Amino acid sequence: MTKILVIEDESSIREDILEILNAYGYKALGAENGDVGVQMAQEYLPDLILSDLMLPTISGLEVLKTIRSEPALANTCFAILSAKTDKETIAQCLDCGANYYLTKPIGLQELLDAIETALAGCRDLDEFCNTANG
């Protein structure tokens, strides 16, 4: 079963996303801030991390940098979900290693499609890298 870690400080948004993901066959876990998110990522090794950008304790960008620096998590598919839509923010997140950038508000089908696309894209990248290095 595909594991998805949702890092979102707004409990109603986090719970809605978790409920949707679990209903659609994912094993979804939730974290209320960046520090807890990093700890949960280390413990559960999710297939995808979906993180808000503006978080208490450490930002989603800092979570991303931490994840990318840890060998066991470095290749984890990572998507930012944020209300910020300016090109500079999006570029900064992608430059730091985010695989995808999604904007809030996001509809149910858009969320599910984005997650499937992200997971498929990350799987394809892993296969390419394994073939190239093999």
A tleap script that builds the chain and sets N, CA, C and O, in Angstrom:
source leaprc.protein.ff14SB
mol = sequence {
  NMET THR LYS ILE LEU VAL ILE GLU ASP GLU
  SER SER ILE ARG GLU ASP ILE LEU GLU ILE
  LEU ASN ALA TYR GLY TYR LYS ALA LEU GLY
  ALA GLU ASN GLY ASP VAL GLY VAL GLN MET
  ALA GLN GLU TYR LEU PRO ASP LEU ILE LEU
  SER ASP LEU MET LEU PRO THR ILE SER GLY
  LEU GLU VAL LEU LYS THR ILE ARG SER GLU
  PRO ALA LEU ALA ASN THR CYS PHE ALA ILE
  LEU SER ALA LYS THR ASP LYS GLU THR ILE
  ALA GLN CYS LEU ASP CYS GLY ALA ASN TYR
  TYR LEU THR LYS PRO ILE GLY LEU GLN GLU
  LEU LEU ASP ALA ILE GLU THR ALA LEU ALA
  GLY CYS ARG ASP LEU ASP GLU PHE CYS ASN
  THR ALA ASN CGLY
}
set mol.1.N position { 0.846 -1.184 0.000 }
set mol.1.CA position { 0.000 0.000 0.000 }
set mol.1.C position { 0.889 1.245 0.000 }
set mol.1.O position { 1.862 1.326 0.751 }
set mol.2.N position { 0.553 2.183 -0.826 }
set mol.2.CA position { 1.317 3.422 -0.947 }
set mol.2.C position { 1.105 4.301 0.283 }
set mol.2.O position { -0.028 4.605 0.658 }
set mol.3.N position { 2.227 4.708 0.910 }
set mol.3.CA position { 2.175 5.560 2.101 }
set mol.3.C position { 2.398 7.013 1.711 }
set mol.3.O position { 3.339 7.345 0.991 }
set mol.4.N position { 1.508 7.873 2.205 }
set mol.4.CA position { 1.624 9.309 1.951 }
set mol.4.C position { 1.619 10.044 3.287 }
set mol.4.O position { 0.721 9.858 4.108 }
set mol.5.N position { 2.618 10.867 3.488 }
set mol.5.CA position { 2.699 11.697 4.688 }
set mol.5.C position { 2.237 13.099 4.324 }
set mol.5.O position { 2.788 13.733 3.424 }
set mol.6.N position { 1.220 13.575 5.031 }
set mol.6.CA position { 0.669 14.913 4.815 }
set mol.6.C position { 1.130 15.805 5.966 }
set mol.6.O position { 0.799 15.552 7.125 }
set mol.7.N position { 1.890 16.842 5.646 }
set mol.7.CA position { 2.367 17.788 6.663 }
set mol.7.C position { 1.608 19.090 6.436 }
set mol.7.O position { 1.862 19.817 5.475 }
set mol.8.N position { 0.681 19.365 7.331 }
set mol.8.CA position { -0.221 20.523 7.191 }
set mol.8.C position { -0.606 20.984 8.578 }
set mol.8.O position { -1.089 20.190 9.385 }
set mol.9.N position { -0.397 22.277 8.872 }
set mol.9.CA position { -0.686 22.788 10.206 }
set mol.9.C position { -2.164 23.091 10.439 }
set mol.9.O position { -2.604 23.114 11.588 }
set mol.10.N position { -2.931 23.320 9.397 }
set mol.10.CA position { -4.364 23.561 9.575 }
set mol.10.C position { -5.067 22.214 9.684 }
set mol.10.O position { -5.177 21.469 8.711 }
set mol.11.N position { -5.543 21.920 10.900 }
set mol.11.CA position { -6.070 20.582 11.176 }
set mol.11.C position { -7.237 20.197 10.271 }
set mol.11.O position { -7.338 19.038 9.869 }
set mol.12.N position { -8.114 21.134 9.943 }
set mol.12.CA position { -9.258 20.779 9.102 }
set mol.12.C position { -8.798 20.382 7.695 }
set mol.12.O position { -9.332 19.436 7.116 }
set mol.13.N position { -7.825 21.088 7.149 }
set mol.13.CA position { -7.290 20.741 5.827 }
set mol.13.C position { -6.575 19.403 5.896 }
set mol.13.O position { -6.780 18.541 5.042 }
set mol.14.N position { -5.732 19.226 6.915 }
set mol.14.CA position { -4.994 17.970 7.080 }
set mol.14.C position { -5.947 16.795 7.191 }
set mol.14.O position { -5.766 15.782 6.516 }
set mol.15.N position { -6.963 16.921 8.038 }
set mol.15.CA position { -7.909 15.820 8.244 }
set mol.15.C position { -8.708 15.523 6.979 }
set mol.15.O position { -8.978 14.360 6.677 }
set mol.16.N position { -9.088 16.563 6.238 }
set mol.16.CA position { -9.816 16.351 4.974 }
set mol.16.C position { -8.958 15.578 3.979 }
set mol.16.O position { -9.431 14.632 3.350 }
set mol.17.N position { -7.707 15.979 3.840 }
set mol.17.CA position { -6.808 15.296 2.899 }
set mol.17.C position { -6.575 13.861 3.336 }
set mol.17.O position { -6.608 12.951 2.507 }
set mol.18.N position { -6.338 13.642 4.624 }
set mol.18.CA position { -6.121 12.282 5.126 }
set mol.18.C position { -7.343 11.403 4.867 }
set mol.18.O position { -7.208 10.257 4.438 }
set mol.19.N position { -8.519 11.934 5.126 }
set mol.19.CA position { -9.752 11.179 4.915 }
set mol.19.C position { -9.900 10.790 3.436 }
set mol.19.O position { -10.241 9.652 3.114 }
set mol.20.N position { -9.641 11.741 2.559 }
set mol.20.CA position { -9.735 11.479 1.118 }
set mol.20.C position { -8.729 10.404 0.704 }
set mol.20.O position { -9.086 9.443 0.024 }
set mol.21.N position { -7.494 10.568 1.111 }
set mol.21.CA position { -6.453 9.626 0.700 }
set mol.21.C position { -6.735 8.220 1.221 }
set mol.21.O position { -6.587 7.244 0.486 }
set mol.22.N position { -7.136 8.114 2.474 }
set mol.22.CA position { -7.458 6.803 3.032 }
set mol.22.C position { -8.652 6.173 2.309 }
set mol.22.O position { -8.665 4.965 2.072 }
set mol.23.N position { -9.642 6.978 1.963 }
set mol.23.CA position { -10.820 6.472 1.254 }
set mol.23.C position { -10.462 5.971 -0.144 }
set mol.23.O position { -11.137 5.091 -0.678 }
set mol.24.N position { -9.418 6.518 -0.731 }
set mol.24.CA position { -9.008 6.120 -2.075 }
set mol.24.C position { -7.869 5.095 -2.069 }
set mol.24.O position { -7.191 4.909 -3.079 }
set mol.25.N position { -7.666 4.441 -0.937 }
set mol.25.CA position { -6.762 3.305 -0.892 }
set mol.25.C position { -5.316 3.577 -0.550 }
set mol.25.O position { -4.472 2.690 -0.676 }
set mol.26.N position { -5.018 4.780 -0.120 }
set mol.26.CA position { -3.659 5.088 0.325 }
set mol.26.C position { -3.575 4.914 1.834 }
set mol.26.O position { -4.588 4.991 2.529 }
set mol.27.N position { -2.376 4.680 2.339 }
set mol.27.CA position { -2.131 4.719 3.785 }
set mol.27.C position { -1.620 6.120 4.061 }
set mol.27.O position { -0.456 6.431 3.809 }
set mol.28.N position { -2.505 6.967 4.585 }
set mol.28.CA position { -2.170 8.367 4.802 }
set mol.28.C position { -1.891 8.646 6.275 }
set mol.28.O position { -2.627 8.210 7.160 }
set mol.29.N position { -0.812 9.381 6.510 }
set mol.29.CA position { -0.392 9.777 7.853 }
set mol.29.C position { -0.334 11.291 7.895 }
set mol.29.O position { -0.042 11.930 6.884 }
set mol.30.N position { -0.609 11.872 9.056 }
set mol.30.CA position { -0.622 13.320 9.164 }
set mol.30.C position { 0.332 13.849 10.216 }
set mol.30.O position { 0.524 13.241 11.269 }
set mol.31.N position { 0.926 14.995 9.911 }
set mol.31.CA position { 1.801 15.698 10.849 }
set mol.31.C position { 1.378 17.155 10.893 }
set mol.31.O position { 1.058 17.749 9.863 }
set mol.32.N position { 1.378 17.733 12.097 }
set mol.32.CA position { 0.873 19.093 12.285 }
set mol.32.C position { 1.928 20.187 12.124 }
set mol.32.O position { 1.590 21.371 12.102 }
set mol.33.N position { 3.189 19.808 12.015 }
set mol.33.CA position { 4.232 20.805 11.797 }
set mol.33.C position { 5.450 20.143 11.158 }
set mol.33.O position { 5.501 18.922 11.007 }
set mol.34.N position { 6.417 20.957 10.789 }
set mol.34.CA position { 7.581 20.450 10.080 }
set mol.34.C position { 8.443 19.500 10.883 }
set mol.34.O position { 8.927 18.503 10.348 }
set mol.35.N position { 8.644 19.791 12.160 }
set mol.35.CA position { 9.464 18.904 12.994 }
set mol.35.C position { 8.847 17.518 13.109 }
set mol.35.O position { 9.537 16.511 12.947 }
set mol.36.N position { 7.552 17.467 13.387 }
set mol.36.CA position { 6.853 16.185 13.489 }
set mol.36.C position { 6.881 15.486 12.131 }
set mol.36.O position { 7.037 14.267 12.062 }
set mol.37.N position { 6.730 16.250 11.059 }
set mol.37.CA position { 6.776 15.683 9.718 }
set mol.37.C position { 8.100 14.999 9.416 }
set mol.37.O position { 8.117 13.894 8.875 }
set mol.38.N position { 9.191 15.635 9.755 }
set mol.38.CA position { 10.505 15.038 9.532 }
set mol.38.C position { 10.648 13.763 10.357 }
set mol.38.O position { 11.130 12.752 9.847 }
set mol.39.N position { 10.233 13.796 11.632 }
set mol.39.CA position { 10.305 12.606 12.482 }
set mol.39.C position { 9.479 11.461 11.909 }
set mol.39.O position { 9.925 10.314 11.897 }
set mol.40.N position { 8.275 11.773 11.436 }
set mol.40.CA position { 7.408 10.736 10.873 }
set mol.40.C position { 7.980 10.194 9.562 }
set mol.40.O position { 7.873 8.999 9.288 }
set mol.41.N position { 8.578 11.051 8.766 }
set mol.41.CA position { 9.196 10.597 7.523 }
set mol.41.C position { 10.328 9.620 7.823 }
set mol.41.O position { 10.468 8.602 7.145 }
set mol.42.N position { 11.130 9.925 8.830 }
set mol.42.CA position { 12.231 9.047 9.215 }
set mol.42.C position { 11.718 7.701 9.723 }
set mol.42.O position { 12.323 6.659 9.471 }
set mol.43.N position { 10.606 7.737 10.434 }
set mol.43.CA position { 10.052 6.508 11.017 }
set mol.43.C position { 9.306 5.655 9.993 }
set mol.43.O position { 9.477 4.436 9.969 }
set mol.44.N position { 8.482 6.276 9.148 }
set mol.44.CA position { 7.584 5.523 8.266 }
set mol.44.C position { 8.069 5.399 6.820 }
set mol.44.O position { 7.526 4.591 6.066 }
set mol.45.N position { 9.075 6.175 6.414 }
set mol.45.CA position { 9.603 6.139 5.055 }
set mol.45.C position { 8.487 6.133 4.010 }
set mol.45.O position { 8.297 5.147 3.298 }
set mol.46.N position { 7.747 7.252 3.925 }
set mol.46.CA position { 6.605 7.294 2.999 }
set mol.46.C position { 7.043 7.280 1.535 }
set mol.46.O position { 8.190 7.584 1.209 }
set mol.47.N position { 6.102 6.919 0.663 }
set mol.47.CA position { 6.349 6.953 -0.773 }
set mol.47.C position { 6.244 8.380 -1.307 }
set mol.47.O position { 6.897 8.734 -2.288 }
set mol.48.N position { 5.419 9.192 -0.652 }
set mol.48.CA position { 5.200 10.581 -1.053 }
set mol.48.C position { 5.001 11.430 0.193 }
set mol.48.O position { 4.312 11.028 1.131 }
set mol.49.N position { 5.611 12.602 0.191 }
set mol.49.CA position { 5.367 13.598 1.240 }
set mol.49.C position { 4.660 14.767 0.567 }
set mol.49.O position { 5.142 15.316 -0.424 }
set mol.50.N position { 3.522 15.133 1.117 }
set mol.50.CA position { 2.748 16.285 0.661 }
set mol.50.C position { 2.802 17.297 1.789 }
set mol.50.O position { 2.195 17.094 2.841 }
set mol.51.N position { 3.526 18.388 1.575 }
set mol.51.CA position { 3.781 19.334 2.657 }
set mol.51.C position { 3.330 20.743 2.311 }
set mol.51.O position { 3.550 21.236 1.205 }
set mol.52.N position { 2.694 21.374 3.287 }
set mol.52.CA position { 2.405 22.798 3.186 }
set mol.52.C position { 3.746 23.530 3.212 }
set mol.52.O position { 4.734 23.002 3.722 }
set mol.53.N position { 3.776 24.714 2.677 }
set mol.53.CA position { 5.003 25.504 2.663 }
set mol.53.C position { 5.166 26.306 3.952 }
set mol.53.O position { 6.251 26.337 4.533 }
set mol.54.N position { 4.098 26.949 4.395 }
set mol.54.CA position { 4.141 27.792 5.584 }
set mol.54.C position { 3.708 26.960 6.789 }
set mol.54.O position { 2.519 26.719 6.996 }
set mol.55.N position { 4.683 26.527 7.576 }
set mol.55.CA position { 4.431 25.658 8.725 }
set mol.55.C position { 5.056 26.251 9.982 }
set mol.55.O position { 6.031 26.997 9.903 }
set mol.56.N position { 4.491 25.916 11.144 }
set mol.56.CA position { 5.162 26.305 12.390 }
set mol.56.C position { 6.399 25.425 12.598 }
set mol.56.O position { 6.522 24.381 11.958 }
set mol.57.N position { 7.261 25.805 13.431 }
set mol.57.CA position { 8.548 25.187 13.786 }
set mol.57.C position { 9.535 25.324 12.634 }
set mol.57.O position { 10.412 26.186 12.693 }
set mol.58.N position { 9.427 24.512 11.596 }
set mol.58.CA position { 10.275 24.687 10.416 }
set mol.58.C position { 9.381 24.694 9.178 }
set mol.58.O position { 8.351 24.019 9.150 }
set mol.59.N position { 9.766 25.441 8.173 }
set mol.59.CA position { 8.952 25.592 6.968 }
set mol.59.C position { 8.966 24.318 6.123 }
set mol.59.O position { 9.800 23.435 6.322 }
set mol.60.N position { 8.044 24.242 5.192 }
set mol.60.CA position { 8.018 23.134 4.254 }
set mol.60.C position { 9.301 23.060 3.438 }
set mol.60.O position { 9.753 21.974 3.077 }
set mol.61.N position { 9.884 24.218 3.150 }
set mol.61.CA position { 11.147 24.252 2.419 }
set mol.61.C position { 12.274 23.642 3.254 }
set mol.61.O position { 13.118 22.923 2.721 }
set mol.62.N position { 12.291 23.923 4.546 }
set mol.62.CA position { 13.292 23.319 5.439 }
set mol.62.C position { 13.055 21.819 5.587 }
set mol.62.O position { 14.008 21.043 5.668 }
set mol.63.N position { 11.794 21.411 5.620 }
set mol.63.CA position { 11.480 19.975 5.651 }
set mol.63.C position { 12.065 19.329 4.399 }
set mol.63.O position { 12.733 18.298 4.480 }
set mol.64.N position { 11.816 19.931 3.256 }
set mol.64.CA position { 12.321 19.404 1.987 }
set mol.64.C position { 13.844 19.280 2.010 }
set mol.64.O position { 14.384 18.242 1.629 }
set mol.65.N position { 14.527 20.310 2.447 }
set mol.65.CA position { 15.998 20.280 2.494 }
set mol.65.C position { 16.486 19.170 3.426 }
set mol.65.O position { 17.460 18.482 3.119 }
set mol.66.N position { 15.814 19.000 4.557 }
set mol.66.CA position { 16.193 17.940 5.501 }
set mol.66.C position { 15.982 16.569 4.879 }
set mol.66.O position { 16.842 15.695 4.982 }
set mol.67.N position { 14.845 16.384 4.239 }
set mol.67.CA position { 14.527 15.101 3.602 }
set mol.67.C position { 15.565 14.785 2.524 }
set mol.67.O position { 16.048 13.655 2.441 }
set mol.68.N position { 15.905 15.761 1.714 }
set mol.68.CA position { 16.858 15.546 0.623 }
set mol.68.C position { 18.269 15.257 1.134 }
set mol.68.O position { 19.080 14.674 0.414 }
set mol.69.N position { 18.567 15.660 2.375 }
set mol.69.CA position { 19.916 15.462 2.919 }
set mol.69.C position { 20.082 14.104 3.607 }
set mol.69.O position { 21.200 13.731 3.965 }
set mol.70.N position { 18.997 13.367 3.795 }
set mol.70.CA position { 19.071 12.086 4.493 }
set mol.70.C position { 19.044 10.934 3.496 }
set mol.70.O position { 18.095 10.813 2.721 }
set mol.71.N position { 20.069 10.087 3.501 }
set mol.71.CA position { 20.162 9.013 2.506 }
set mol.71.C position { 18.911 8.135 2.398 }
set mol.71.O position { 18.507 7.787 1.288 }
set mol.72.N position { 18.305 7.780 3.499 }
set mol.72.CA position { 17.126 6.903 3.455 }
set mol.72.C position { 15.900 7.584 2.863 }
set mol.72.O position { 14.957 6.912 2.445 }
set mol.73.N position { 15.908 8.919 2.826 }
set mol.73.CA position { 14.749 9.686 2.357 }
set mol.73.C position { 15.036 10.527 1.115 }
set mol.73.O position { 14.117 11.103 0.532 }
set mol.74.N position { 16.279 10.601 0.713 }
set mol.74.CA position { 16.696 11.548 -0.326 }
set mol.74.C position { 15.898 11.445 -1.621 }
set mol.74.O position { 15.693 12.453 -2.298 }
set mol.75.N position { 15.448 10.255 -1.973 }
set mol.75.CA position { 14.713 10.070 -3.225 }
set mol.75.C position { 13.205 10.005 -3.034 }
set mol.75.O position { 12.476 9.648 -3.959 }
set mol.76.N position { 12.738 10.343 -1.852 }
set mol.76.CA position { 11.301 10.327 -1.582 }
set mol.76.C position { 10.604 11.375 -2.435 }
set mol.76.O position { 11.052 12.518 -2.530 }
set mol.77.N position { 9.511 10.972 -3.050 }
set mol.77.CA position { 8.718 11.904 -3.856 }
set mol.77.C position { 8.176 12.992 -2.919 }
set mol.77.O position { 7.618 12.684 -1.865 }
set mol.78.N position { 8.338 14.249 -3.300 }
set mol.78.CA position { 7.981 15.369 -2.420 }
set mol.78.C position { 7.181 16.397 -3.209 }
set mol.78.O position { 7.626 16.892 -4.245 }
set mol.79.N position { 5.989 16.708 -2.700 }
set mol.79.CA position { 5.136 17.716 -3.324 }
set mol.79.C position { 4.815 18.801 -2.304 }
set mol.79.O position { 4.468 18.513 -1.158 }
set mol.80.N position { 4.934 20.038 -2.733 }
set mol.80.CA position { 4.556 21.192 -1.911 }
set mol.80.C position { 3.115 21.543 -2.248 }
set mol.80.O position { 2.727 21.562 -3.416 }
set mol.81.N position { 2.332 21.817 -1.224 }
set mol.81.CA position { 0.953 22.287 -1.388 }
set mol.81.C position { 0.866 23.629 -0.676 }
set mol.81.O position { 0.999 23.699 0.546 }
set mol.82.N position { 0.641 24.703 -1.448 }
set mol.82.CA position { 0.695 26.036 -0.859 }
set mol.82.C position { -0.272 26.991 -1.539 }
set mol.82.O position { -0.634 26.810 -2.701 }
set mol.83.N position { -0.682 28.013 -0.794 }
set mol.83.CA position { -1.506 29.081 -1.359 }
set mol.83.C position { -0.643 30.098 -2.113 }
set mol.83.O position { -1.169 30.928 -2.854 }
set mol.84.N position { 0.672 30.036 -1.926 }
set mol.84.CA position { 1.569 30.967 -2.616 }
set mol.84.C position { 1.690 30.554 -4.082 }
set mol.84.O position { 2.003 29.405 -4.395 }
set mol.85.N position { 1.439 31.510 -4.969 }
set mol.85.CA position { 1.440 31.194 -6.394 }
set mol.85.C position { 2.473 32.002 -7.188 }
set mol.85.O position { 2.492 31.931 -8.417 }
set mol.86.N position { 3.321 32.759 -6.511 }
set mol.86.CA position { 4.296 33.557 -7.246 }
set mol.86.C position { 5.401 32.660 -7.821 }
set mol.86.O position { 5.782 31.654 -7.222 }
set mol.87.N position { 5.889 33.044 -8.967 }
set mol.87.CA position { 6.870 32.244 -9.697 }
set mol.87.C position { 8.159 32.034 -8.918 }
set mol.87.O position { 8.783 30.978 -9.028 }
set mol.88.N position { 8.566 33.028 -8.129 }
set mol.88.CA position { 9.809 32.921 -7.373 }
set mol.88.C position { 9.718 31.812 -6.315 }
set mol.88.O position { 10.651 31.028 -6.147 }
set mol.89.N position { 8.594 31.757 -5.611 }
set mol.89.CA position { 8.412 30.729 -4.586 }
set mol.89.C position { 8.391 29.345 -5.215 }
set mol.89.O position { 9.043 28.421 -4.728 }
set mol.90.N position { 7.642 29.211 -6.295 }
set mol.90.CA position { 7.547 27.914 -6.980 }
set mol.90.C position { 8.931 27.491 -7.470 }
set mol.90.O position { 9.329 26.342 -7.281 }
set mol.91.N position { 9.661 28.403 -8.094 }
set mol.91.CA position { 11.002 28.095 -8.603 }
set mol.91.C position { 11.941 27.704 -7.465 }
set mol.91.O position { 12.732 26.771 -7.605 }
set mol.92.N position { 11.858 28.413 -6.339 }
set mol.92.CA position { 12.722 28.101 -5.199 }
set mol.92.C position { 12.455 26.687 -4.688 }
set mol.92.O position { 13.394 25.948 -4.392 }
set mol.93.N position { 11.189 26.309 -4.584 }
set mol.93.CA position { 10.840 24.967 -4.107 }
set mol.93.C position { 11.336 23.891 -5.069 }
set mol.93.O position { 11.888 22.877 -4.642 }
set mol.94.N position { 11.139 24.112 -6.349 }
set mol.94.CA position { 11.592 23.137 -7.341 }
set mol.94.C position { 13.119 23.066 -7.378 }
set mol.94.O position { 13.688 21.986 -7.538 }
set mol.95.N position { 13.779 24.209 -7.232 }
set mol.95.CA position { 15.246 24.236 -7.204 }
set mol.95.C position { 15.801 23.493 -5.988 }
set mol.95.O position { 16.899 22.939 -6.048 }
set mol.96.N position { 15.055 23.480 -4.897 }
set mol.96.CA position { 15.505 22.794 -3.677 }
set mol.96.C position { 15.177 21.300 -3.692 }
set mol.96.O position { 15.522 20.571 -2.762 }
set mol.97.N position { 14.510 20.856 -4.754 }
set mol.97.CA position { 14.287 19.416 -4.879 }
set mol.97.C position { 12.857 18.938 -4.800 }
set mol.97.O position { 12.620 17.730 -4.787 }
set mol.98.N position { 11.887 19.847 -4.747 }
set mol.98.CA position { 10.494 19.394 -4.770 }
set mol.98.C position { 10.209 18.799 -6.148 }
set mol.98.O position { 10.636 19.338 -7.169 }
set mol.99.N position { 9.483 17.683 -6.163 }
set mol.99.CA position { 9.112 17.069 -7.431 }
set mol.99.C position { 7.915 17.771 -8.053 }
set mol.99.O position { 7.790 17.842 -9.275 }
set mol.100.N position { 7.034 18.291 -7.198 }
set mol.100.CA position { 5.800 18.926 -7.674 }
set mol.100.C position { 5.434 20.088 -6.759 }
set mol.100.O position { 5.822 20.135 -5.592 }
set mol.101.N position { 4.673 21.026 -7.326 }
set mol.101.CA position { 4.169 22.172 -6.579 }
set mol.101.C position { 2.691 22.308 -6.899 }
set mol.101.O position { 2.318 22.545 -8.048 }
set mol.102.N position { 1.857 22.159 -5.894 }
set mol.102.CA position { 0.406 22.239 -6.047 }
set mol.102.C position { -0.093 23.472 -5.314 }
set mol.102.O position { 0.450 23.839 -4.273 }
set mol.103.N position { -1.123 24.112 -5.852 }
set mol.103.CA position { -1.632 25.319 -5.212 }
set mol.103.C position { -2.981 25.089 -4.562 }
set mol.103.O position { -3.827 24.346 -5.060 }
set mol.104.N position { -3.150 25.758 -3.423 }
set mol.104.CA position { -4.419 25.758 -2.696 }
set mol.104.C position { -5.272 26.904 -3.215 }
set mol.104.O position { -4.725 27.911 -3.665 }
set mol.105.N position { -6.560 26.787 -3.169 }
set mol.105.CA position { -7.305 25.578 -2.812 }
set mol.105.C position { -7.209 24.561 -3.937 }
set mol.105.O position { -7.009 24.904 -5.102 }
set mol.106.N position { -7.359 23.302 -3.554 }
set mol.106.CA position { -7.267 22.218 -4.524 }
set mol.106.C position { -8.500 21.339 -4.391 }
set mol.106.O position { -8.900 20.983 -3.282 }
set mol.107.N position { -9.094 20.993 -5.510 }
set mol.107.CA position { -10.277 20.152 -5.517 }
set mol.107.C position { -9.930 18.686 -5.353 }
set mol.107.O position { -8.773 18.292 -5.498 }
set mol.108.N position { -10.928 17.888 -5.053 }
set mol.108.CA position { -10.742 16.455 -4.815 }
set mol.108.C position { -10.077 15.773 -6.006 }
set mol.108.O position { -9.041 15.128 -5.848 }
set mol.109.N position { -10.653 15.908 -7.186 }
set mol.109.CA position { -10.106 15.204 -8.349 }
set mol.109.C position { -8.736 15.729 -8.720 }
set mol.109.O position { -7.859 14.965 -9.121 }
set mol.110.N position { -8.549 17.040 -8.585 }
set mol.110.CA position { -7.244 17.634 -8.870 }
set mol.110.C position { -6.183 17.083 -7.923 }
set mol.110.O position { -5.063 16.794 -8.347 }
set mol.111.N position { -6.528 16.936 -6.642 }
set mol.111.CA position { -5.601 16.380 -5.656 }
set mol.111.C position { -5.243 14.942 -6.004 }
set mol.111.O position { -4.067 14.579 -6.028 }
set mol.112.N position { -6.249 14.130 -6.271 }
set mol.112.CA position { -6.008 12.719 -6.589 }
set mol.112.C position { -5.183 12.574 -7.873 }
set mol.112.O position { -4.261 11.760 -7.934 }
set mol.113.N position { -5.515 13.360 -8.888 }
set mol.113.CA position { -4.756 13.307 -10.142 }
set mol.113.C position { -3.312 13.728 -9.916 }
set mol.113.O position { -2.391 13.108 -10.448 }
set mol.114.N position { -3.111 14.780 -9.128 }
set mol.114.CA position { -1.756 15.269 -8.865 }
set mol.114.C position { -0.935 14.227 -8.109 }
set mol.114.O position { 0.249 14.044 -8.392 }
set mol.115.N position { -1.552 13.552 -7.163 }
set mol.115.CA position { -0.840 12.529 -6.392 }
set mol.115.C position { -0.460 11.357 -7.296 }
set mol.115.O position { 0.667 10.866 -7.230 }
set mol.116.N position { -1.381 10.911 -8.132 }
set mol.116.CA position { -1.072 9.818 -9.063 }
set mol.116.C position { 0.032 10.221 -10.028 }
set mol.116.O position { 0.934 9.431 -10.306 }
set mol.117.N position { -0.033 11.444 -10.539 }
set mol.117.CA position { 0.990 11.936 -11.454 }
set mol.117.C position { 2.341 12.011 -10.749 }
set mol.117.O position { 3.360 11.604 -11.307 }
set mol.118.N position { 2.348 12.530 -9.529 }
set mol.118.CA position { 3.593 12.643 -8.764 }
set mol.118.C position { 4.194 11.267 -8.503 }
set mol.118.O position { 5.389 11.059 -8.714 }
set mol.119.N position { 3.383 10.343 -8.052 }
set mol.119.CA position { 3.884 9.000 -7.757 }
set mol.119.C position { 4.409 8.316 -9.016 }
set mol.119.O position { 5.469 7.689 -8.987 }
set mol.120.N position { 3.675 8.434 -10.117 }
set mol.120.CA position { 4.111 7.824 -11.378 }
set mol.120.C position { 5.404 8.467 -11.865 }
set mol.120.O position { 6.318 7.775 -12.312 }
set mol.121.N position { 5.479 9.795 -11.777 }
set mol.121.CA position { 6.684 10.491 -12.206 }
set mol.121.C position { 7.896 10.117 -11.374 }
set mol.121.O position { 8.991 9.951 -11.911 }
set mol.122.N position { 7.711 9.984 -10.084 }
set mol.122.CA position { 8.824 9.613 -9.205 }
set mol.122.C position { 9.244 8.166 -9.448 }
set mol.122.O position { 10.437 7.861 -9.427 }
set mol.123.N position { 8.284 7.272 -9.678 }
set mol.123.CA position { 8.611 5.878 -9.996 }
set mol.123.C position { 9.425 5.812 -11.298 }
set mol.123.O position { 10.431 5.108 -11.377 }
set mol.124.N position { 8.972 6.555 -12.313 }
set mol.124.CA position { 9.683 6.571 -13.591 }
set mol.124.C position { 11.102 7.094 -13.418 }
set mol.124.O position { 12.038 6.558 -14.012 }
set mol.125.N position { 11.269 8.136 -12.610 }
set mol.125.CA position { 12.587 8.696 -12.363 }
set mol.125.C position { 13.473 7.676 -11.650 }
set mol.125.O position { 14.640 7.512 -12.004 }
set mol.126.N position { 12.921 6.988 -10.644 }
set mol.126.CA position { 13.683 5.956 -9.934 }
set mol.126.C position { 14.122 4.847 -10.886 }
set mol.126.O position { 15.269 4.403 -10.842 }
set mol.127.N position { 13.205 4.403 -11.747 }
set mol.127.CA position { 13.536 3.340 -12.702 }
set mol.127.C position { 14.628 3.807 -13.652 }
set mol.127.O position { 15.559 3.056 -13.944 }
set mol.128.N position { 14.522 5.044 -14.138 }
set mol.128.CA position { 15.531 5.587 -15.035 }
set mol.128.C position { 16.893 5.631 -14.334 }
set mol.128.O position { 17.902 5.222 -14.909 }
set mol.129.N position { 16.918 6.120 -13.108 }
set mol.129.CA position { 18.176 6.243 -12.382 }
set mol.129.C position { 18.769 4.865 -12.091 }
set mol.129.O position { 19.981 4.672 -12.197 }
set mol.130.N position { 17.917 3.913 -11.727 }
set mol.130.CA position { 18.400 2.551 -11.456 }
set mol.130.C position { 18.946 1.909 -12.720 }
set mol.130.O position { 19.953 1.204 -12.659 }
set mol.131.N position { 18.316 2.131 -13.852 }
set mol.131.CA position { 18.781 1.577 -15.126 }
set mol.131.C position { 20.095 2.243 -15.537 }
set mol.131.O position { 21.028 1.572 -15.977 }
set mol.132.N position { 20.157 3.565 -15.389 }
set mol.132.CA position { 21.366 4.306 -15.781 }
set mol.132.C position { 22.554 3.944 -14.908 }
set mol.132.O position { 23.693 3.923 -15.377 }
set mol.133.N position { 22.287 3.655 -13.624 }
set mol.133.CA position { 23.374 3.331 -12.695 }
set mol.133.C position { 23.665 1.843 -12.629 }
set mol.133.O position { 24.667 1.431 -12.045 }
set mol.134.N position { 22.801 1.034 -13.221 }
set mol.134.CA position { 22.919 -0.413 -13.116 }
set mol.134.C position { 23.942 -0.962 -14.006 }
set mol.134.O position { 24.156 -2.174 -14.028 }
savepdb mol mol.pdb
quit
